């Protein structure tokens, strides 16, 4: 039997070797250099637009959210340099300056408003209690809901109770430092029902578990500690309705309240 012919052997070799390979295209050096130059020029142009051009520079600083502070006070404390590149303005640095120079600010949101603005949205602290500062001409120190003493004012804010600390320098004070007692007083003020809060003139703190309220009309409430505030608030509301002529109320143990006319 005759073997395969030369043509048949050539065809078989082609099948075994697979499809013909295409020649690999290599980028020309000139094309690579052109692309590299384009990337470099684009990057340099972007840097110049952001930092060197007059198009994206700070021209205005807008302020929102102020209540007691003025917009001018906030702008001055922020100390944003007009004319500087907008991209170079340090957001964290502005926030730090505002918190340091204006303790009344609780939080601030600093944003870039392209192409020419910086926005400052501030949230001021709200006084929950005030402390009389007899050594400073009868002024008052405002205390917020976190127990932070943040501002001194000449006139007491309306509807804000006075905090009176009458704590003896004893073991009790060493166990519960003054800052802790202030936070407990703030906690009590925050738990008061709205109607009671409006009538509260003074929050007195003698110890951690001896906090009392002085209400309008010569009424006194023994609150106790700051614990179980919601239950004490509900009990006090019921007592005030049930005993309108009483002058003394005790909700230190909310499950066993008491009231009396003296």
For each residue, the residues with C-beta under 8 A, 3 or more apart:
1:
2:
3:
4: 8 9 12
5: 8 9
6: 9 10
7: 10 11
8: 4 5 11 12
9: 4 5 6 12 13
10: 6 7 13 14
11: 7 8 14 15
12: 4 8 9 15 16
13: 9 10 16 17
14: 10 11 17
15: 11 12
16: 12 13
17: 13 14
18:
19:
20:
21:
22:
23:
24:
25:
26:
27: 31 32
28: 31 32
29: 32 33
30: 33 34
31: 27 28 34 35
32: 27 28 29 35 36
33: 29 30 36 37
34: 30 31 37 38
35: 31 32 38 39
36: 32 33 39 40
37: 33 34 40 41
38: 34 35 41 42
39: 35 36 42 43
40: 36 37 43 44
41: 37 38 44 45
42: 38 39 45 46
43: 39 40 46 47
44: 40 41 47 48
45: 41 42 48 49
46: 42 43 49 50
47: 43 44 50 51 52
48: 44 45 51 52 53
49: 45 46 52 53 55 56
50: 46 47 53 56 85 86 87
51: 47 48 85 87 88
52: 47 48 49 85
53: 48 49 50 56
54: 57
55: 49 115
56: 49 50 53 85 86 87 114 115 116
57: 54 83 84 85 86 116
58: 61 80 81 82 83 84 85 86 89 116 117 118
59: 82 83 116 117
60: 82 116 117 118
61: 58 75 78 80 82 117 118 119 120
62: 113 117 118 119 120
63: 66 71 74 75 120 122
64: 119 120 121 122
65: 121 122 123 124
66: 63 69 70 71 74 122 124
67: 124
68: 104 124
69: 66 73 74 102 104 105 122 124
70: 66 73 74
71: 63 66 74 75
72: 75 76
73: 69 70 76 77 102
74: 63 66 69 70 71 77 78 98 102 105 120 122
75: 61 63 71 72 78 80 120
76: 72 73 79
77: 73 74 97 98 101 102
78: 61 74 75 94 97 98 110 118 120
79: 76 94 97
80: 58 61 75 84 89 94 118
81: 58 84
82: 58 59 60 61
83: 57 58 59
84: 57 58 80 81 88 89
85: 50 51 52 56 57 58 88 89
86: 50 56 57 58 89 112 114 115 116 117 118
87: 50 51 56 112
88: 51 84 85
89: 58 80 84 85 86 94 112 118
90: 93 94
91: 94 95 110 111 112
92: 95 96
93: 90 96 97
94: 78 79 80 89 90 91 97 98 108 110 118 120
95: 91 92 98 99 108 110
96: 92 93 99 100
97: 77 78 79 93 94 100 101
98: 74 77 78 94 95 101 102 105 108 120 122
99: 95 96 102 103 105 108
100: 96 97
101: 77 97 98
102: 69 73 74 77 98 99 105
103: 99 125 148 150 151
104: 68 69 124 125 150 151
105: 69 74 98 99 102 108 122 123 124 125
106: 123 124 125 144
107: 122 123
108: 94 95 98 99 105 120 121 122 123
109: 119 120 121 122
110: 78 91 94 95 118 119 120
111: 91 118 119 121
112: 86 87 89 91 117 118 119
113: 62 116 117 118 119
114: 56 86 117
115: 55 56 86
116: 56 57 58 59 60 86 113
117: 58 59 60 61 62 86 112 113 114
118: 58 60 61 62 78 80 86 89 94 110 111 112 113
119: 61 62 64 109 110 111 112 113
120: 61 62 63 64 74 75 78 94 98 108 109 110
121: 64 65 108 109 111
122: 63 64 65 66 69 74 98 105 107 108 109
123: 65 105 106 107 108
124: 65 66 67 68 69 104 105 106
125: 103 104 105 106 142 144 148 150 151
126: 144 145
127: 130 142 143 144 157 160
128: 143 144 145 160 186 189 190
129: 143 160 161 162 163 182 185 186 189 203
130: 127 140 141 142 143 153 156 157 160 161 162 163
131: 140 141 143 149 162 163 165
132: 138 140 162 164
133: 136 137 138 139 140 141 152
134: 138
135:
136: 133 139 152
137: 133 154
138: 132 133 134
139: 133 136 152 153 154
140: 130 131 132 133 152 153 154 155 156 157 162
141: 130 131 133 149 151 152
142: 125 127 130 149 150 151 152 153 157 160
143: 127 128 129 130 131 147 148 149 150 163 182 186
144: 106 125 126 127 128 147 148 150 186
145: 126 128 186 190
146: 183 186
147: 143 144 179 182 183 186
148: 103 125 143 144
149: 131 141 142 143 182
150: 103 104 125 142 143 144
151: 103 104 125 141 142
152: 133 136 139 140 141 142
153: 130 139 140 142 156 157
154: 137 139 140
155: 140
156: 130 140 153 160 162
157: 127 130 140 142 153 160
158:
159: 197 198
160: 127 128 129 130 142 156 157
161: 129 130 189 197 200 201 202 203 213
162: 129 130 131 132 140 156 201 202 203
163: 129 130 131 143 182 185 202 203 205
164: 132 202 203 204 205
165: 131 178 181 182 205
166: 204 205 206
167: 172 173 178 181 205 206 207
168: 172 173
169: 173
170: 173 174
171: 174 175
172: 167 168 175 176 207 208
173: 167 168 169 170 176 177 178
174: 170 171 177
175: 171 172 208
176: 172 173 180 181 184 207 208
177: 173 174 180 181
178: 165 167 173 181 182
179: 147 182 183
180: 176 177 183 184 208
181: 165 167 176 177 178 184 185 205 207 208
182: 129 143 147 149 163 165 178 179 185 186 205
183: 146 147 179 180 186 187
184: 176 180 181 187 188 205 208 211 225 226
185: 129 163 181 182 188 189 203 205 211 226
186: 128 129 143 144 145 146 147 182 183 189 190
187: 183 184 190 191 226 229
188: 184 185 191 192 203 211 213 223 226 229
189: 128 129 161 185 186 192 197 200 203
190: 128 145 186 187 229
191: 187 188 226 229 230 232 233
192: 188 189 196 197 200 213 233
193: 196 197 233 236 237
194: 197 198
195: 198 199 237
196: 192 193 199 200 213 215 221 233 236 237 240
197: 159 161 189 192 193 194 200
198: 159 194 195
199: 195 196 215 216 217 219
200: 161 189 192 196 197 203 213 214 215
201: 161 162 214 215 216
202: 161 162 163 164 213 214
203: 129 161 162 163 164 185 188 189 200 211 212 213 214
204: 164 166 211 212 213 214
205: 163 164 165 166 167 181 182 184 185 210 211
206: 166 167 210 211 212
207: 167 172 176 181 210
208: 172 175 176 180 181 184 225
209: 224 225 252
210: 205 206 207 224
211: 184 185 188 203 204 205 206 223 224 225 226
212: 203 204 206 220 221 222 223
213: 161 188 192 196 200 202 203 204 220 221 223
214: 200 201 202 203 204 219 220
215: 196 199 200 201 219 220 221
216: 199 201 219
217: 199 247
218: 247
219: 199 214 215 216 246 247 248 249
220: 212 213 214 215 247 248 249
221: 196 212 213 215 236 249 250 251
222: 212 248 249 250 251 252
223: 188 211 212 213 226 232 251 252
224: 209 210 211 227 232 251 252 253
225: 184 208 209 211 252
226: 184 185 187 188 191 211 223 229
227: 224
228: 231 232 254
229: 187 188 190 191 226 232 233
230: 191 233 234
231: 228 234 235 254 255
232: 191 223 224 228 229 235 236 251 252 254
233: 191 192 193 196 229 230 236 237
234: 230 231 237 238 254
235: 231 232 238 239 251 254 257
236: 193 196 221 232 233 239 240 249 251 257
237: 193 195 196 233 234 240 241
238: 234 235 241 242 257
239: 235 236 242 243 246 249 251 257 259
240: 196 236 237 243 244 249
241: 237 238 244
242: 238 239 259
243: 239 240 246 249 259
244: 240 241
245: 261
246: 219 239 243 249 259 260 261
247: 217 218 219 220 260 261 262
248: 219 220 222 259 260 261 262
249: 219 220 221 222 236 239 240 243 246 257 258 259
250: 221 222 253 257 258 259
251: 221 222 223 224 232 235 236 239 254 257
252: 209 222 223 224 225 232
253: 224 250 256 257
254: 228 231 232 234 235 251 257
255: 231
256: 253
257: 235 236 238 239 249 250 251 253 254
258: 249 250
259: 239 242 243 246 248 249 250
260: 246 247 248
261: 245 246 247 248
262: 247 248
